[in-house]
């Protein structure tokens, strides 16, 4: 759980520490001309294997910066970040790229699919940068698409898929290298209400199977599908709490009207 500014995590990390993610007193500064922007102000948090965490907060509060650090897309200006007991904040760019490809799956609001390649080819893409044979990559990709309910859409192009189906392809692509953690940044931001809940149903089922998920969202009703909520404001964690009476997306869907074409 998050610590207060007065209570920091001990800097001596035991080799058998159980946290999948451990962030210790992390600060992040950006230099904009002669102005220094302090985006994160001493953030400390632990996330265990199998958690489903929603990151919330207003724009400029620090949640995107925090997510970028978790995803090894950025590094702390000060403090430590350990993923599976590895201090990634001190790794080289090549080493960080390897961690992003093998240990972290990314899902974004904009899908980020290649328009001229099929769903299967989009999902296969991360396997090309990993030490995975073409046969194994194809097998994993078909399995990932089947897992998100698109086993019959493998040869479809993004233009032939709905927004919800495109996001499912993006989730399958994030899963294909069998990551330790799924980072999802506003995955329902471009989707209608029913489709948003359908995507949360997929994420809940993946989490039920043991996948650790960290989800950035500004939508309170979407955050309620997670198990834990962390609220950012002014670069600090202001609230970190378990979500009570967590709804099951599969049950919510049954009470939502089907959309007309």
C-alpha positions in Angstrom: 0.0 0.0 0.0 1.1 3.6 -0.3 3.0 5.3 2.5 2.6 8.8 3.8 5.3 11.4 3.0 6.6 10.9 6.6 6.8 7.1 6.3 9.1 5.8 3.6 9.8 2.2 2.6 13.1 0.9 3.9 15.7 1.2 1.2 17.2 -2.2 1.9 15.2 -4.6 -0.3 15.2 -8.2 0.7 15.8 -10.7 -2.1 12.5 -12.5 -1.3 10.4 -9.4 -1.3 6.9 -10.3 -2.5 5.9 -7.1 -4.2 5.7 -7.4 -8.0 6.1 -3.6 -8.2 7.9 -1.5 -5.6 8.2 2.2 -6.0 10.2 4.0 -3.3 10.2 7.8 -2.8 10.1 8.5 -6.5 10.4 12.1 -7.8 10.1 13.2 -11.4 11.2 16.5 -12.7 10.8 18.0 -16.2 12.8 21.0 -17.4 10.8 23.3 -19.6 13.1 26.1 -20.5 14.0 27.8 -17.2 11.1 26.2 -15.5 11.3 22.9 -13.5 8.0 21.0 -13.3 7.8 18.6 -10.4 5.5 15.9 -11.7 5.9 13.3 -8.9 6.7 14.3 -5.4 8.0 11.4 -3.3 5.6 8.6 -4.4 5.9 5.3 -2.6 3.7 2.3 -3.4 3.7 -1.5 -3.6 1.6 -3.6 -6.0 1.5 -7.3 -5.3 1.2 -10.1 -7.9 -2.4 -10.6 -9.0 -3.7 -7.1 -8.0 -6.0 -5.0 -10.2 -5.3 -1.4 -9.5 -7.1 1.7 -10.9 -5.0 4.9 -11.0 -7.1 8.0 -10.9 -6.7 11.8 -10.7 -7.2 15.0 -12.5 -5.0 16.0 -15.5 -1.6 17.1 -14.3 -1.9 15.1 -11.1 0.9 12.7 -11.9 -0.9 9.5 -12.9 0.4 9.4 -16.5 4.0 10.1 -15.3 3.6 7.3 -12.8 2.3 5.0 -15.5 5.2 5.8 -17.8 7.7 5.0 -15.1 5.9 1.7 -14.3 6.0 0.9 -18.0 9.8 1.7 -18.3 8.9 4.4 -20.8 10.5 7.0 -18.5 12.9 6.9 -15.5 12.7 8.6 -12.1 14.7 11.7 -11.4 15.1 10.4 -7.9 14.0 7.3 -5.9 13.8 3.7 -6.9 11.5 1.4 -9.0 11.8 -2.3 -8.7 9.9 -4.8 -10.9 10.1 -8.4 -9.8 13.0 -7.4 -7.5 15.0 -5.8 -10.4 15.8 -2.2 -10.0 14.8 -1.1 -13.5 15.4 2.6 -12.8 19.2 2.0 -13.3 19.0 -0.2 -16.4 20.3 0.8 -19.9 17.9 1.7 -22.7 18.4 -1.7 -24.3 17.7 -3.5 -21.0 14.5 -1.4 -20.5 13.4 -2.2 -24.0 13.8 -5.9 -23.2 11.7 -5.6 -20.1 8.9 -3.7 -21.9 8.8 -6.4 -24.6 8.9 -9.4 -22.3 7.4 -8.4 -18.9 4.9 -5.6 -19.6 1.9 -5.5 -21.9 0.5 -2.2 -22.9 -3.1 -1.2 -23.9 -3.8 2.4 -24.9 -6.9 4.5 -25.5 -6.1 4.8 -29.2 -5.7 1.1 -30.0 -2.5 1.8 -32.0 -3.1 -0.9 -34.6 -1.4 -1.1 -37.9 -4.2 -0.4 -40.5 -2.8 -2.5 -43.3 -2.2 -5.7 -41.3 -4.7 -8.2 -40.1 -5.7 -8.7 -36.5 -3.4 -11.8 -36.4 -0.5 -9.9 -37.8 -1.0 -7.0 -35.3 -1.0 -9.4 -32.4 2.1 -11.2 -33.7 4.1 -8.0 -33.9 5.6 -8.1 -30.3 6.8 -11.7 -30.9 9.0 -10.5 -33.7 11.1 -8.5 -31.2 11.3 -11.4 -28.7 13.0 -14.7 -29.0 9.9 -16.5 -30.2 9.8 -18.7 -33.3 7.4 -17.8 -36.1 5.4 -20.9 -35.4 5.2 -20.2 -31.7 4.3 -16.6 -32.3 1.5 -17.5 -34.6 0.2 -20.1 -32.1 0.3 -17.6 -29.2 -1.4 -14.9 -31.3 -4.3 -17.1 -32.3 -4.7 -18.2 -28.7 -4.7 -14.6 -27.5 -7.3 -13.6 -30.0 -9.5 -16.5 -29.0 -9.1 -15.5 -25.4 -10.6 -12.0 -26.1 -13.4 -13.5 -28.2 -12.0 -12.8 -31.7 -11.0 -16.3 -32.8 -13.1 -15.9 -35.9 -11.7 -12.4 -36.8 -8.0 -13.2 -37.2 -7.9 -12.3 -40.9 -9.9 -9.1 -40.5 -8.2 -5.7 -40.9 -8.8 -2.9 -38.3 -11.1 -1.1 -40.7 -13.4 -4.2 -40.6 -13.6 -4.2 -36.9 -15.7 -2.1 -34.4 -14.0 0.0 -31.8 -14.5 -2.6 -29.1 -13.1 -5.3 -31.4 -10.1 -3.2 -32.1 -9.5 -2.8 -28.4 -9.7 -6.5 -28.0 -7.0 -7.0 -30.6 -4.9 -4.5 -28.7 -5.4 -6.5 -25.5 -4.5 -9.7 -27.3 -1.3 -8.0 -28.6 -0.5 -7.0 -25.1 -0.9 -10.6 -23.9 1.0 -12.4 -26.6 4.4 -12.3 -24.9 2.9 -13.5 -21.6 3.8 -10.5 -19.5 4.0 -10.2 -15.8 1.9 -7.0 -15.8 -0.7 -5.4 -18.0 -0.6 -1.6 -18.1 -3.8 -0.1 -19.5 -4.1 3.7 -20.2 -7.7 4.8 -20.6 -8.6 1.7 -22.5 -12.3 2.6 -22.6 -11.9 6.3 -23.4 -13.0 5.9 -27.0 -15.7 3.4 -26.4 -19.5 3.5 -25.7 -20.8 2.5 -22.3 -21.7 -1.1 -23.1 -18.5 -1.8 -25.0 -16.5 -0.3 -22.1 -18.1 -2.7 -19.7 -17.3 -5.6 -22.1 -13.6 -4.6 -22.1 -13.7 -4.5 -18.3 -15.2 -7.9 -18.3 -12.2 -9.2 -20.2 -9.8 -7.4 -17.8 -11.5 -8.9 -14.8 -11.3 -12.4 -16.2 -7.6 -12.0 -17.0 -7.1 -10.8 -13.4 -9.1 -13.8 -12.1 -6.5 -15.9 -13.9 -3.7 -14.2 -12.0 -2.6 -11.4 -14.3 -1.6 -8.2 -12.5 -3.3 -5.1 -14.0 -2.7 -1.4 -13.5 -5.4 0.7 -15.2 -5.4 4.5 -15.7 -8.8 6.0 -15.9 -10.7 9.2 -15.1 -14.0 7.4 -15.0 -15.2 6.4 -11.6 -17.6 3.8 -12.8 -14.8 2.1 -14.7 -12.4 2.3 -11.7 -15.0 0.4 -9.6 -14.3 -2.8 -11.6 -10.7 -2.9 -10.1 -9.8 -4.2 -6.7 -7.9 -1.2 -5.5 -8.0 2.5 -6.3 -5.0 4.9 -6.0 -5.8 8.6 -6.3 -3.1 11.1 -7.5 -3.2 14.8 -6.9 -0.4 17.4 -7.3 2.2 14.6 -7.8 1.4 12.8 -4.7 -0.8 9.8 -3.7 -3.7 11.2 -1.8 -5.7 8.1 -1.3 -5.0 4.4 -1.6 -7.9 2.1 -0.7 -9.6 -1.3 -1.5 -12.7 -1.0 -3.5 -15.7 -2.2 -1.6 -18.7 -4.0 -3.2 -16.8 -4.4 -6.4 -19.2 -5.1 -9.3 -18.7 -7.9 -11.8 -18.7 -6.6 -15.3 -20.3 -9.8 -16.6 -23.4 -9.1 -14.4 -23.5 -5.4 -15.3 -23.6 -6.2 -19.0 -26.8 -8.2 -18.6 -28.6 -5.1 -17.4 -27.3 -2.8 -20.2 -29.3 -2.3 -23.4 -27.8 -3.6 -26.6 -26.8 -0.9 -29.1 -28.7 -0.6 -32.3 -26.8 -0.5 -35.6 
